[in-house]
């Protein structure tokens, strides 16, 4: 009887005990399973994944309308917790299928076109790919060289001052690299730059950047990049005016809307040299203000593509917040004219209020564009963006847009 009563009690208790036991076992098993999964997919230190997301590029049709082009984009810096500076640099190396991305002393490389990024050591300066794994990095005091696709670096020469003795702010992007058509070896580098007094020069090197014996004074005053057009001309895309001709904005004054004193009022123009960089045409202004920081690519059909930032020029939102963007235009005649009516809007975003009662906005304007051509004919444009910024312009992000020309 006693045994029977005990057995009966056990029968009555079993459902709860079993349920609790099952829940406990299942819980431990679930935790263990997630631990195994987490271990399996954990990224090694210094390595992260970044997905290409659907993105829309807008193209104007030349008659007031526009079409939407389905593309893809990513913001790899969302995975990076360190501060990103205003400046960044971006190149593509065909032989290794490698992208190099650098900002604020941080560097990353990707050998699968942006799916996986690996932290690497890159100099905080403009990058130029010379071919055959050689990358040149130029900054105000020295020139460094990598012979292994940007993994290790050595200083090879000082970076000379301007002829006037001031610091030389060199090419806004890769230098112009001229190669021997038969051997593929580099025969000349051209580095456009300027000094603080807005004197501008192009200097030339025949030994990979170790010496710069020839210097030519040029008619621009600020940040400039060069490209060799399909007909042999050299095209210079330059930031025009600087602070030379725009009066100070009227009060109330918000420096964030205009980039400090009046930085955002600079425009965008083109010069062309038909004698290998020794003399240059007068400027052909594409935009009087608000658009600059250009990057150019030569397409297989000899079209030129130019990307640039839009810091001023879009109407404010109804609430009075500025709008920003990244655009690109195409030249079908070696840089002589540009099809502004059919320009591409690669990205666009709104600003944000910092102090709405006082009319102050956050500094979310774009900075710098770098466009590279991939073997399949598509383009990747990297640009600095402040759309995530919650303070005085930080954190900054670098966004990549992969897109194609609409032929």
N, C-alpha and C positions, 0 to 999 in steps of 0.2 A: 504494500500500500504506500509505504513511504517512497519506494522507488517509483511507483506509478505516479504519485503526486509530484515528485520531482520531475519526472519525464513530462508530465502535463505542464508544469511551470516552464520547462524549457521550450516546449512547443509554443506557449503563449509569448515568450520573449524573443523567439527566433526571428520573426519578421523585422523587428526593429534592429536587432543586432546585425542581421544579414545586410539590411539596407545601409546601415552605418559603415559596415565593413566594406561593402561594395563601393560606396562613395569614397571612402578613404583610399582604397586600392586604386580606383579610377583616377582620383585626384593625383596621387603619387605618380601613376603611370603617365598622366597627361603632362605633369611638370617635367618628368624625365624625357618624354617625347619632345617637348618644346626645347629642352636643353640640348638634345641631340640635333634637332633642326637648326637651332641657333648656332651651335658649334660648327655644323656643316656649312652654313652660309655666311659665317662671320668673315668679314673682309680683313685681310692682313693689314698691319699698321701701314699707313701711308698709301693705301689703295682704296678707292671707292667706285661705286657704280653710279652712272648718271644716264637716265633714260631720255631718249628723244620723244617729245610729246607733240601731238598734232598742233599745228600753228597755221595761221592764215597771213599771207602776204597780199597786200592790196596793190594793184597796178592801175594807174590812171590810163584812160584810153585815148587821150588826146583831144577829146571833144566834150569834156566836162563830166563824163561818167567814169566808172571804175569797175574792175572785175576782181574777184577774190581767187587767189591761187593757194591750193592746199600744199603746205610745206610742213616742216618739223622744226622744233627748237628745244633747247635745254638751257638750264642755268646751273652749271656745275658747281658754282660757288655756294649754292644752298647747302652743300654737304661739308663746307669748310667753315669752321667756327672762328678761325683767325681773321683779323681785320684785313680787308682788301683795300688797297689804295685807289686813288683816282686813276692812276696810270696802269695800263696793262699792255702786253705784247703777245703776238700770236702768229705762228708760222706753220707751214706744212712742208714735210720732207717726203718726197715721192718714193724714193728707194726703200724707205722703211715704213711707208704709210703712216708716218708719225705726225701727230699734232703736238706742238709745244705751246703752252699757255703760261704766262708769267704775270705776276702782279705783286707789288709791294714786298719784294724779297722772297716771295713764295713762287714755286714752280711746279707744274704738272705736265706729264706727257701721256699721250694715248696712242696706242698702236692698233686700235680698232675703231677709229673715227668717232671717238667720244663716248663709247659705251663704258669703258673702263679707264680710269685715270689713276696714275701713279705719281706720288710726290717725288720731285727731283730737285736738285740744286741748280738754279738759274740766276745769272747776274741780273740785277735790277736795271736793265737798260734795253735799248732797241736791238732786236735780233734780225740778222740777215742770213739767209741760207745760201751757201756758196755751191752746194752740190757735193756728192760723194761723202756725205756725213759731216761736212765741215759747216759750222755755224759761227758767225762773227757777232760779237756783242760789243757795242760801242756806248760808252758813257763819258761824262765830262773829263775824267782824268786818265782813263786807260781803255785799251782795246783788248778784249779777251777772245780766245779761240777754242772751240770744241772740235775734236776730230772724231767723236763717237756719237753723233746725232744729239748733242746737248746734254750728255750725262756727266762729263767731266770737263774742266776748264783750266786754261792757263793764260796768264797775261803775256801778250806778245809785243805790245808797244804802248807808249803814251798816246793819249788823245789830244792832239795839238789845240792850242788856243786859236781864236780868230786872228786874222791879220792885224786887227786893231788892238790886240793884246787882251781882249775880253774872252770870257768863256764862250765856247762854240756849242750851240744847241743844234745837234745834227738832225739827220733825216727823221721825219715824223713817220716812222715805219722802216721797213727794210731799205737799205741802200740800193741804188741801181747797180746790178751786176751784169757786166758784159762778158760773154764767153766766146772763145774761138769756136766757130761752127764745126770744124773738123775734129778737134780733140776734146771739146767740151771744157777745157781748162779756163779758169777765170783770167781775163786779160786786163780788166779795168774795173774799178769801183768808183762810183760818183756819189758823193755825200752832200746833199743840200742842207744848209743850216743858216743860223743867224746869231747875232749877239744882242745884248740887252739894249743897245742903242738903235736896234732895228736895221743895222747893216747886215746884208745877207750875201752869202757866197755859195758856190759849189766848188768843192775841192775833189781832186782826182788822185787815185792810188793805182799803181801798176804792180804792186807787190803784196796784194792781199790785205792792205790796210796798215802795213808797218810804217810806210812813209807816204806823205801827201805833198809832192813837190809842186803841183800845179793848182792854183786857186783862181777862180773867176768871180768877180763881183756881179751880182744878179739883181734884177729889178723888183724882187719881192721883199717882204719885211718880216715874215713870221714862219710858222710851221708849214713845211712843204714836203711832198713826196714825189718821186720821179718814176717814170716807166718808159721803156722803149716801145714805141708804137710799131705796128706791123709794117709801116713804110720806112722805118728807120729813124723817124723823128724821135726826139725825147720830149715827153709831155710832163709838165710840172703842175700838180694840183696844189694850190697854196691858200693859206688863210690870209685874207686881205684886210687892210686898214688897221687892224689892231685897235689901239685907242687914239689913232691919229686924227680922225675926222668926225667922230660922233660926240655931240655935246653930252654933258652929264644929264641923267634923267632928272625930271622935276621931283620935288618933294611931294608926298612922303616917299622916302627912298628905302627900298628893300634890296640889299645887295644880292640876296639869294635869287631874285628874279632876273638879274642881269649879269651874274657871275663875278661879283666883286665890284670893281670900279665901273667897267662897262664891257667886260670880256665877251659876253654873248653877242654883242653887236657886230663882231667881226663877220666878214662874208667869205665867199668861196670863189676863187678864180683860177684860170688856166693860162699858162705860158707855154710856148712851143719853141724848141730849138731845132733848127735844120742843119746845124754844123757841129753836131756831136757835143753840145753843151757849152760852146764858147760864147755864143750870143743868143739872146732870147727875144721873143716877140713881146709887145705890150700885153698887159693883162686882158684877158677876156673874162669879164665878171659873169658868173652864173647866178650868184645871189648876192645882194648888197649887204645882208646882215643875217645873223642867226644860224647859218649853216656853214660848217667847216669840218676840220679833222677828217680829211679824205683818205681813202685807200683805193688803189687802182689795180685791176687785173686785166691781162691780155687774154682774150678768148681764142680758141683754135681758128675761128673764122676772121680773126684780126679786129673784131669789135673790142672796144674798151669799156669796162664796167667800173664805175666809181661809186663807192659808198661814202656816206658822211653823216654827221650828227645833225639833228634839228633841235636847237636850244631855244630859238625864238622863231616865230612865223606862223604857228598854229593859233587859231582863236582860243582864248581862255574858255573854260567851262562856264555855264551859266552862273555858277557860284563864284567865279573869279579866280579859279585855280589854273595855273599854266599847264599847257600840254607839251609833251616832248615826243621825239621820234627818231627813227633811223631810216634813211632813204638811200636809194641807189638810182643812178642814171646811166644811160648807154650812149656811146659815140660810135657811129658807123663810118666815120671818116678820119680816123687816127687822131682824135682829140680836137679837131677843129671846131665841131659843133656837137652839142649834147641834146638828147631828146628829153627835155624837161617835161613836156606834156604827157609823156608816157613813163614817167618815173615810177619806181617801186617804193612802197612804204613797207619796209621790212619789219618794223616794230613801232608801237605807239603806246604811250601810257600817260596818265594824269599825274599831276603833282598832288600835294596835300597841304593842309593848313598846319603851320607851326603855332601861330597865334592869330586866330581869325579876327578877333576884335580889332587888332592893330593892322590887319591885312598882311601879315607876314607868312610866307610859305616856306616849306622845307626845301632844301637844296637837292632836288631829285633829277637834275638835268643829266643828259648823257655825256660821255667823254670817250673820244677816240673810237674809230672803227678800223678793223683789219679784215680784209676779205681775201680768201685763198680759193684757188681752183683745184678741184678734185679730178681724178682720172676719168670719171664718168660724165664730166661736164657740169656737174652741180657745183655750187659755191657754198662756202661757210663764211658768214660775216660775224665776227666777234665784236661786241661793243660793251662799253661800260655803262651801267644803268643804276640809277638811284631809286628805283620804284619801291624798294623795300626799306629805304632809309627812314628812321624815326628820330634822328637827331639832326645835327648840323651836317647832314650829307652822308652819314654812315649808318649801317654797313653799306658799302658799295657792292654791287654784284656784276658779274660778267655773264652776258647772255650770248649764246650761239644760235644763229638761225641758218638752217641748211635749206637752200632754195635753188631755183633754176630760172633762167631767162625764159620769158614767154615768147617763143618765136612764132 
